[in-house]
Amino acid sequence: MVAIDPNSDDFFCHVIEQKTLHKPTNKGLSHFLKILANSGSYGLFVEVNQEKISEPVDVHIFSGEISRDKHFSEVEKTGLWYFPPLAAVITAGGRLLLSMLETTVIEAGGSYLFCDTDSLSIVSNEHCGLVPCPGGSHKLSDGSDAVKALSWDEVDEIAAKFNRLNPYNKSLVRDILKIEDVNFVDSDPRKPRRQLFGYAISAKRYVLYIKTEDGISVVKASGHGLGYLCAPKEGMDENSDAPLWITEAWAWLLRRDLELPCKKPAWFDLPAMMRMTLTSPNVMRSHRPEWLFPFNFFFFPLLSDLDGYPAGCDRSNFKFITRYESDREKWKKLEGTNLCDGQHYSIAMFPNGKQGTVVPESFGIILRLYLRRPESKSLAPDRTPCVADTQGLLRRASIVAGEIVPVGKETDRHWEQGEDMSLVDFRVLEYRPSGKLVIADAALREEMAKFSLRELMRKTGLSQKTIYAILRGQPVRKRTLLVVDRALIPLLGLKVTSN
């Protein structure tokens, strides 16, 4: 469908050019080419796959000036094209371009609402002026703080400067810093420009809207922090290029905050679920429900931290899943299994004191908490840490590292895409020095495996979590292993003699 000649074509430039060429007529092909370009020009060089192994092995760790050996029962296998120095340079190049753009806007006296990997939402209007904003460097006539809005012409000039760096065929990719279509009436660049308004909670949680006769209309909605949930309603909103429920969620949030008339969405009281697929052989090796087959969908409900768990359960060993159900009316009555022990529970939307039920968060609770998320990467206008109610022009945060801990593959994608099975037991693999921690040898773990978990807990006095850690070959304190060793002697019927 797309011909590439290695003798004459720059592979990555050609893929991007063809992506742009096919976008108006074949969105599926265009989307594939976008993924191909991202994976081929960056993703291949950082591919790392975490794998659990039955017996711990020696792993040699390199991290900056740190070099050491350590036992691990989890290893990270690198991809065929793994080469982090090249990946780091690619990332640095993107950061440099974004920093150049930010500096150019600031030098023009402007400001911005939010930025992402390759974009900047510049505060602007048709003829420039001042916009009220706590912490801004300008003052309004009433003495309140404000920031300067650049004119649309000034924004166009900034974009034109960056297009001098355009490496692509300009007949196919005209701009590398593009004025987004959403800035034009009906998101059609052939029509006049329109005034957009924005509302940002944090770096990736934002919405763009226009003012209408009945209040506001969402024209672009970010799904970050929401998109990982299974959609409580089908359909896409063509106006905002987002799932219909995401647009409805933002419209409700905006109208409440702007004190406009608002109505709760019909799906407001449904339980919040993550839809997942059983794709990895490294999870669910035990206690897998009989109804769950490879490559099947299932639900991972988000249980309430307050009263969502059964009374007396160990939350650290409680991972509840249910069957996938397309009929949303049945979500409130689903039954499922705790993967850690195989026990069955049913969903209830309100606590009832029964040990056989779990209570997920509702979409309504998720949304009410959504606006309360502070921006952890910046400081408030008064240079204190941001809190849920912080408003205004945020400041740079200075970070002082108390400790440098080498970690493995740390990316948790569930805020954006929630179907990766590994998210059920996602955790960052840390390469800390062992210190006083040790790993039980295979012989001791084999002896422990001959007894039930309850028997081991009763005889050793150790918690379920600690017993599991020892059995999995994870490091524990030397004193903890000594307790196990002494407890196993009477259990095994051995006679201890002293010399």
N, C-alpha and C positions, 0 to 999 in steps of 0.2 A: 504493500500500500504506500510505502514511502521508500524511495530508492536513495541509498547513500553510497557514494563512491569514495572509498578511503584514499584514492590517489589525488583527488581534487577537493573533497569536502572536509572542512573542519567538523568532526562528528558532533560536538556539543552545540556549536553555532547552528549547524544545519538542522538539528533536532528542534531547537527553539524556533527557528524560522518556519519550519514545517508545522509546528504546533500552532503558531499564529495564523498561518495560511489556511489550515483546515478547521480552525475554531468556528467560523460562521456556518459551515456546512456539515461538519462531522465532529460534534462535541466529544463523543466517545474516543475517537482517534486522537483528538487534541489532548484530552485528559491523559491518555496512555503516554503520549509523547512527553508530557510534562513530568510524569512519574519517572519515565525512562531517563530524562535529562537529570533529574534530582538524584536518582539512584546511581546513575553512571558517572556523574561528575563529583559526587560526594559520598553517597551512602556506601558504595563498595569499599571505600577506604577506611571505614569505621565499623564494618560488620563484625560483631562479636556475639556469639551465642552461648548463653550460660547453660551448663549441663551438670546434673547431679550424678555422682558416681558412687558405687557401693563401698569402695575402699579408699580412704584418704591417700593422697599422693603428695609428693614434694612439689611445690610451685615456687619458681624463682620470680620475685617481684622486683620490677624496676619502676620507680616513680620519682622523677626529678633526680635528686642526689641520693635517693634511698635505694638500697639494693639488699634484699634479704631472702632467705628461704623459709617456707612455712608449710605445714600440713593443711590440706583442704580436702573436703569431700565434695566441693563444688568447684568446677573449673570453667574457664572461659575459652572457648575455641574460636580462633580468629578465622575470618572468611578468606577466600582465595586471594583477594586483592587487598587485604588489610595493610594499610600503610599510614599510620596516624600523622607523621610529619606533614604529608601532603594535605590530609584532611584539615589539619590545624591551620595551614596557610590559606586554604579555601575559606574557612570560617573567618579568619582574620581579615581577609579581603572584603568579605561582606560587612563585617563590623566597621571596617575603615570607611566604606562607602556611606554607611548609615551615619557615622560620626561626621563625615564631610557634609552630609545633607543637614544635620542638626546645626553644625557650626555656621553654614551658609544662612540658615533661617535666623539664627541668633544675631549674626552680623547685620542682617537687614532690619533688626529691631523687633523681630517677630517671636512667636511662641508656637507651641503645638499641644494638641490634646493628648495624643498617645503616639507611640511608634511601635513597629514590629520589625521582624528580621529584614524586610526589604521595603518598608513603607513608613511614611510620616504623615500624620493628620494635622495639617497646618491651620492655625486659627486665622481665618481670612473672611473678607466680604468684598463686595464690589468696589467700594471706594476707600477702604481702610478705615481706621478709627480705633477707639478704645472699647474694651470689653471688660465688665466687672469681673474681678478675680482676686480673692484674698491671697496676699503674698506677692502680687504683681508689682513691677517696678514703677508703674505709672499711677497717677492719681486722677480721679474724676472730680467734677466740680464740688461734689459733696464731701470730698476728702477720702473716699473709699478707694481701695486698691484696684488696679486694673492692669491688663496686658494689652499690647498693641496688636490689632488685627491687620495683617498685610492685605494689600489689594489683590484682586485676582490677577491683574497684570504683573505684579511683583512675583506672585507664585509661578506664573507662566515663565517668567525670566529665569527663575531658579531651576525649573525643569529643563529649560533650554540649555543651561550651562552643563548639566550632567549628560545631556544627549551628545555632547562632544566626545564622550567616552564610549559611545555605542559601537560594539564590535560586530553588529549584525548587518545584514543587507537592509538598508533603510527603506527599500520599497516593500519589504515584508514586515520588519520590526522597526517602526518609525521612532519609537521612544523607549528608552530604558528606564526613565523616570516619567511615568505616565500620569496625566490628570485622569483619575478614575471616571468611568462613565456615569457613576452615580451622581456626579456633580452637575449633570445636565438633566433637563426636564425629561421625565419618563426614562431616565438612564440611557438616553439616546444622544451620542455626541454630535449628531447633526442638528440638535435642537439647542435653544439658548441655555446658558448656565443658570442654575438655581441656587438659592441660599440654603445650605444644609446647617443643621444644628447637631451637636454631639453630646453624648452623656457617657462618661468613662468611669468605671469603678476601679480598674487596675489595668496593667499593660495590655492584656488580651481580652478584657471584659468591657465591651463598649457597644454602643448602638448609634446609628446616624438616623435622623428623622427630619421631616419638614413640618411646618405648621399649616394646619388646615382649618376649615370652618368649624369642625367639631373637636378641634384640639391639635392632635398630632397624627402623623402617619409614618410608620417605620419604613425606611428605604434600604437599610443595611443593618443586619443584626449578627453579632458575633456569637457563635455557639460554644465558645471556650468555657469550660466549667459546667456545661449543660449537655453538650453534644454526645457525651459518653453514655448518657441514659437512653434506654429504649424509648423511642418516641411514643408518647401517649395518644398521638393523633397522626393519621396518615396525611401525606401531601406535602408539596413544596409551595412556597410563596414566591411567585415569579417577580413580584415587585422588589422584594428584599434579597432574593437569591438565597434563601435559607429555608429549612424545614418550617412548615406552617406553625407548628407548636412553639418553635423558638421565637418566631415573630410575635405570636400571641403572648408569650411570656414577657418579652421585652415591652410590648404595648401596655400590659398590665402594670409592670414595674414602673414604667415612665409616668403613666397616668396617675398612679398613687403618689409618686414623688412630686409631680407637678401640680398635685391637688386638682386633677381633672376627673370628671365622671368615669368610673371604670367598673367593669364586671368581671368576676372571676371566670377563667376558662372552664369549660365543662369537665376537663380532665384534672382539675385542681386537686381533687381528693384521692386520686389513684396512687397506689404505692410506687415509689421510685425504684426502678429495676435497671440493672445492666444486662444487656443481652450478650452472651458469650458463645463461643464455639469450642468444642472439645477437639483441639488440633495438636496438642503437644503430648508426647508420650511420657514427659517428665512430671506430670501432675496426675492426681487421682489414681495412683497405682493401687491404693487400698480404699475401701469404703465407697467405691464408685457405684452409684445406684444402678439397678438392673435396667432401668428405662433409658439410661444415657449411653448412646452408642457413638463411636468415632465420627467426628464431623457433624454431630447434631448440635442444634442450638439448645441453650438452657438459660435460666435467669439466675442472676446473683443480686438479690434484693439488698438495698442499703438499709441496714437495721439502725434504729434509733439508738444513740449513745445513752439516752436517759433511761428508757425502760423497754428497749427493743429486744433484749436477750432474756432467755428463760431464767427464772430465779435460781441462783446458786451455780450457774455454769461458769466455766473458765473461758472468758472472752478471747484470750489469746489462742485458744484451740477451738474456736467456733467459726466455721465457714459454711454458711447456709446457702443451699441452692435449691431451685425448683425446676419443674418441667417448663419448657417454653410454651407459651399460650398466646395465640394471635388474637383471641377474643379478649379485649381489654376489660370487659365487664366481669370476667372471671378472675382477674388478677388478685382481688381482695380475698379470695377463698382458696388460693393454691396451697398445696402441701409440698413439703420438701425434706431434705436430708442435711444433717451436719456432716460435712466431709471428714471431719476429724475423728468421729466415733461411730458414724453410721446411724445415729438416732434420728427419728422422724419427728417433724414439727409441722404445724399448720400456721398460716398467716392470719393475724388479726390486726385490724387498723387501730384498735385501742387496747391498752393493757387490761387484762382480765384476771391477773394473779395466777393463772394456770402455767404449769411448767412445760406444757406441750405446745405452747404458742410463741411466735416471734412477732414483733411489731416493726415493720419497715417505716422509714420516713415517707411522708406523702410529697407529691410534687409541690404542693403549697408551702410546706415547711422548707423544702430546698430553695424555693424562690425567695421566701422571706429572709433566709440566711444569705442569699446570693449578694444582696446589696451591702451586707455587713462585712464583706471580705476586705481587710486593709491591704494597701499596696506595700508589700514587705521590702521591695527593692529601692524604695526612696524614703526621704524624710518629709515631714509635714512642713508647711510654710515657716513655722517657728523653729525648724531644725530638730524637732523631737520625733521619735518614731511614730509612724502613721498608726492610727487606730481606725475603728469602723466608721467613725463620724468625721474623719479628716476631710477637709475641703480646701481647694485652692491650688496654687502653683507649687508643685512639689519640688524638693531640693535633692541634690546629689547626696547619696549616703556613703560615708567613709567606712570601710570594713577593716577591722583588725582581727586577724586570724589567731584564735587562741590555741588551735591545734590543727596540724595538717594531717589528714587521714586519707591515704590512698584508697580509692574505691574502684569497683568494677563498673559494669554496664549499669548506669544509674537512671536511665530514662524510663519514666512511667508515663505511658501515653494515654492512660484511661481518661484524662480530662478532655481529650480530643476524640479518641476512638476507643470504645469499650469492649471490643470483641476478642481481644487477645486473651487466651485462656490463662496465660502465666500471671495475669493480674490478680487471680485468686490468692496466690501466695507470693506476690511481689515483695521483694525487699532488696535493699542495696547490699551488695557483697563488699564488706570492708576488709582491707588488708592491714589491720592493726598488728603491731608486734605482739607476740604471744604473752610475754611477761610471765606471770605466774599461772597461766592457763595451760592445760594439757588436754590431749585427746586420748580417749580410751583405746587400747589396742583391740585388734579384731577378736582375740580369744575372750577377753572380758565381755565384749558386746555379744558374742555368741552365747556365753553362759547366761547373760541377762535375758536374752531372747527366749530362753526356755521357760520363763515365768511370766505370769500375767502382769499387766501394768499395775493393777490395784495391789497385787502382792508385793511388787517391788516398792511401791510408794509406802505401803504399810511398814515394811521391814526397814527401809532406809530412812524414812521420814522426809524424803525429798519430794518436790512438787512434780506434777505430771510434765510440766514444761522442761524441767531439768532432766528427767528420765529420758524424754524424747531427744533432748539435745545430745545426751551421751550415746544413745542408740544410733543417732544419725552421724556420729563422728564429729560433732561440733566441740570446740574447746570449752572446758569447764575448769574450775579451780582444782588444784591438786588435792586439797582437803576433801572435796566432794567425791572424787574417785576413791579416796581412801575409805570413806563411809560406805560406798557401794561394795568395795572389795571385802570389807569386814562383814557386811551384811550377807554376802553371798556364801560365806563359809558355812554357817549353820543351815542355810537353805539347801546347799548341795550335799549336806550330810558328811562333810569332811571333818577329820579329826586333826586338831592343831596340836603339834608337839613343840616344845621349846627346848632348846639346848642350853 
